[in-house]
């Protein structure tokens, strides 16, 4: 697959010459481990496309936030919010172990629902700044280099979509969803008719309100899967979701990802399932409806 980014060809430019150049904005939705990688890993994008300016957004309830500064001012709501968000990001390791329940308190059935752990706080860099006042959610921004800026937001995407909806450009903006599990049953939502769990693509607390917003931007949406069955399950779920079925065009038809992991591993959510990170990839975008003018001489 040949990838060409708008304004990404040519030789590197000086910082002054590229000041008016549009950024390539990459929105990684449902980010977990991706948000905990050090920025120099993502800097490889600037080496592949030396004339492009990148801004990567990590958005999701399990996004890793920077460690709180050691000299945080007491009473500063911005510092306190960042500190609180970073402390909650450390997951169950930071909590004291709960006492073992008695036989009477033990539930009869425990659903086998996998909850991915929240990554530990990431290291702060000298240019890291909080963005809570701008986005209204626990967030940070790192202008790592003149060619690369990274922003992390610990929230669901539909909470911040309104802040971007008037600025989307299909030529410079794109979305990535790594193994989103669209076709998996939701652990939190059930159908009012059948009482069975909804698929995550239909769940109002998961991807249900997100996909229609992404399609409305007309920007490309790239998704991955950890196995052939996972890709097939997610693709089939598109035909069941209201507001999504029939409302998209294919950008990349489902298939094996040439850049996926080569290592099969045991799935965290089920030891009977083998996964290979980002085995497959596919892409869609909001359906384009071309308007044709009626010919004055034709029928």
Secondary structure, 3 states (H helix, E strand, C coil): CCCCCCCCCCCCCCCCCCCCCCCEEEEEECCCHHHHCCHHHHCHHHHHCCCCCEEEEEECCCCCCECCCCCCCCCCHHHHHHHHHHHHCCHHHHCCCCCCCCCCCCCCCCCCCCCCCCCCCECCCCCEEECHHHHCCCEEEEEEECCEEEEEECCCHHHCHHHCCCCCCCCCEEEEECCCCCCCEEEEEECCCCCCEEECCCCCCCCHHHHHHHHHCCCEEEEEECCHHHHHHHHHHCCCCCCCCCCEEEEEEEEECCCCCCCCEECCCCCCCEECCCCEEEEEEECCCCCCCCCCCCC
